[in-house]
Each structure stands twice: as C-alpha cells, then as structure tokens.
Amino acid sequence: MDSLHNIFVFLKVAEAGSLSAAARAMGISTAAVSASLARLEGKLEMRLLNRTTRKLSLTSEGSEFYFRCKQIAADLEEAELMAGRASREPRGRLRVSMPSTIGRLWIVPHLSEFARRYPAISLDVTFSDFVPFTIDNEVDVSVQVGELQGSRLAARRLASTRYVICASPGYLEKRGTPESPESLSAHDCLAYRRPRNGRIREWRFTVDGVKRQVPINGSMTFNSGDALVVAALAGQGIIQLAEYYVRPYLESGELVAVLGSYQTEGYDISVVFPRQGRVAPKLRVFVDFLLQLFDTPAWSEAKQTKS
C-alpha cells in the first residue's frame, strides 16, 4: 500500500509541475512529497524526475512510467465507481418464503412486474404454510400470517384479513342458509386444525359489536385452508376462512357468502426479515414492492368496488 501511495504522489507531482504544488493539492508537506518520490525511485532503481531550481520534468523512463501508472489509476477509479454502484443497485439472489395460497393467488402473478423493475435480482421462492417463530438461514424474507413471535425480526404489516363464512350453492339449496351463528349447529361445518399446535380453530363472529368464538359441529377436519376450499366447492359443508382464500370463488359464484353481518377480522399479513443495521438494496426494494402490492389488497371489497 505504501508503494501505491508513492505512485499517486508521483502522478500528482508530474501533473502539478512542482513538489510544492503537489503538496498543496494533497494536503501534505513538501518534505513528505519529496520523501515519497525518493522511496519510489529507490525501489525502482531509476530516476523518474529531473529536478532543477527552475523547473521539474520527467525523464524518459519517468514519462513511460507515468503513462502506465495513469492508466492503472484510471482503472482503479472505474473499479471503485463500479463497486459503489453495485453496493447501491439492487442485485443478487433473494430467498423468499410465503404461504402457498397468498403466494399462488396474490403475489406470484405480479412477480413479472418486479422482475421487469429489477432484472439484476434473482428470486428463489419457497411455499410454506407452517409459520416458524423465526427465519432460518435459508430465507432472507418471509411473508407470514398471524401473530409474530420473533423479537429479532423486523416486520412490516402488509394487510389485514377478514373471515368469510361460505358454502357452495348446492349445499345451501339442500341444507338451507344459516341466519345466525347459533343456527350453524344444524349444519356441517368443516373444521381447521392449526398445523403449528394441532388445535381446532373455533369460528369467530362479531355479535352486537362484540367478538365471540363459537364452537362448531362437523364430521371433517383439515389442516389446510386449500383443502377446506376444495371440500366446500364439493358441497361437503360450510367453511370459515380468511377472505383471500375464497375471493375468486365468491366472484365466480362457486361459493356463496353467508352470515355477512357477523363477519369479523382475522390476522394480519406481514413481511418479516432479520433485524440488521443496513438493509440490503435487494431486500429493501422487495419489501417496498410488497407494500405497494398490498396497499389495497386485491381480495378486499374496497378493491372490488374500485375496479
């Protein structure tokens, strides 16, 4: 590194035309400039500069050395600029985890737009419906539904969900339409078992402004929201799921919402990533992309009204 410093001093002297002018430009003493030149000439075992009382000029060897070093200095400057741009430009492989239904219906269809904006980012997407308490070493960022547990995680809320109670038209025609949460006791209600703890999720309602949990009756239990949707489409019973699961089928008429006046809120959807001093550009732009995508969730009634 000392040799590199001496070379830069030599270049500055050759361009400034004198030791004192080079010293002023570099903010060091004339003696320090002279010492650097002496060390460089001693190492090269050649004279680079002709020094007289009136002027300073390059020797023939010094002139050739100057042009070679000038090119090297230019290459170093360009490399530094490129490295600076690389540290600011979003690029590289980003490992993303997301729930299968949210990913399949509401995120993956829009990833082509993200790829168009940031062609230097390579996405590695994993679907997982089991929400861990933290992010493992195989994932950079995760979309999660529900209560967040990891204190070492940074989180941004993307959207809130509502629970929808629905069934197929065939089921309702055969069994009738429930008019209150209590009337569900006469229906086949398909239950959801939480994968994390194995517990059956009670159904949630808002009755006279008060949130209530109501136990249900039914002969089928699933640990998959997608499986609940398939069972409901087949006319096997009534389901209660977050709106993002069933919105496409409500719009197509394959499922019909019931007990709408008793709807209640579900869990939040968040994007989480490890806490770190400086967020990598590739991670920052992906989080911003998700925030923009979920600004008004595509499954929400507000979105349907706008469109």
JOSUL-V994513 format. One line per field, one symbol per residue. phi: phi as a letter, one per 20 degrees, with the letter a starting at -180 (. if undefined). psi: psi as a letter, one per 30 degrees, with the letter a starting at -180 (. if undefined). burial: 1 if it has 9 or more other C-alpha atoms within 8 Angstrom, else 0. A space follows every 10 residues. Layout:
phi=???
psi=???
burial=???
This chain:
phi=.ffffffffg ffffefnbff fffffemcef ffffffffff fffelbedce dcfebcbfff ffffffffff ffffffffff fffffffdef boedecdbff ffffecdggd fffffffcfe ddedddebee effbdefece bcecdofedf fedeccfead ccedebbfgf fffednefdb gffffecede edefffcmef effdbddlmd ecdcfcdrdc ccdcffffff fffemerecc bfgffdggef fenfccfclg fdgcfdefdc dcbffbfcff gfffffffff fffegcgfef fffffff
psi=eeeeeeeeee eeeeefflee eeeeefhlle eeeeeeeeee eeefhlkfkj klfelklkle eeeeeeeeee eeeeeeeeee eeeeeeffkj lakjjkklke eeeeefeefg feeeeeeiff kkkjkkkkfj jlfaklffke kkklkakkej fgkkkkkell lkkkklllee eeeeflkkfl eefffgljkk lkkkeefgkk klkkljjhgk klkkllklfk klgkeeeeee eeeggfaklj lkefefeefe efgflkklhe fgkllallkl kllkklejkk eeeefeeeee eeegejkffl eeeeee.
burial=0000111011 1111011110 1111000011 0111011011 1000001111 0000011110 1110110011 0000000000 0000010001 1001111111 1111011000 0001100100 1100001100 0000100011 1111100000 0011000111 1111111110 1100000100 1011001111 1111000000 0011110000 1001011100 1110101110 1110111111 1111111011 0001111110 0111011111 1111000000 1111111011 1001011011 0011000
